[in-house]
Amino acid sequence: MQIERITHDPAVMGGKPCIRGLRVTVGAVLGLLACGKSRERILQAYPYLEPEDINAVLAYAAWRLEEREEPLVIA
């Protein structure tokens, strides 16, 4: 599954979701895509990323949007 490429480590980028433990956040890649940067341009800018990493970013973002967060109610 692509989402396994996304990691969370409090010691890396403050625990933000990153790609394969690298210091590249899901948000950074999503932002580049949202600004119209092509996959090819992103891979040129970050040569240590792989095409599957961009797929993982998109899959992770879609998965997170489908999650429901319920407020904790303490009675």
N, C-alpha and C positions, 0 to 999 in steps of 0.2 A: 504494500500500500504506500502511496506517495507521501502520506502525512507523516510517516515514520522518519522522514528526513528533517522534520521540524522538531527542534529541541528547546527545552526550557532549563536554564541553569542560572541560579541566582548570581553566580560569579561571572557570567558573561552577559554583558549589555543589561545589567540589572534584572535579569530574569525574563526579559522580553522574548517572545518566540523568535528563534534564529534558525538559520539554515545549517544543518549538520554541525552544530556547535561552533560555527564560524561567527565572526563579529559582523554579520550581515543579517539585519532583522527582516522579518516578514513584512513589516510596515514599510521599510525602505524600498523593497522590491515592488510592493503594491503601489507605492507612490510613484515610482518610475513608470510602471505600466500605465497608471492613471494619467500621467503627464504625456503619454503618447510615445514613450521610448519603446523601441522594438525589443523583442527577446534577444536578437542578435547584438544590438547595442549594449544591452545589459550584460550579456556574456562577455563582450569585449572589455567593458569597464571593470568587470569582476571575473578575471580569467580562471579563478579557482572554482567558480560555480559551474554547474552542469545543467543542460537543458531540463533534466528531470527535477532540478531544484525549483525552477520557475513553475513547473506543473504542480509541485508540492505546495508552493506558496498559494497558488490559486485554489487548490483543493482544501488547504487549511482555512483560508478565508471563507470559503463557501460553507465548510463544516461549522465554523464559529458563528456564522450568521444564522444557522439553523438551530443552534443551542438556545435554550431558554434559561434565563437567569431569574430565579425567584428570590425576592427579598426574604431574609431570615426574620421571622417574626418570633419574638420571645414573649411568651405570655406570663 
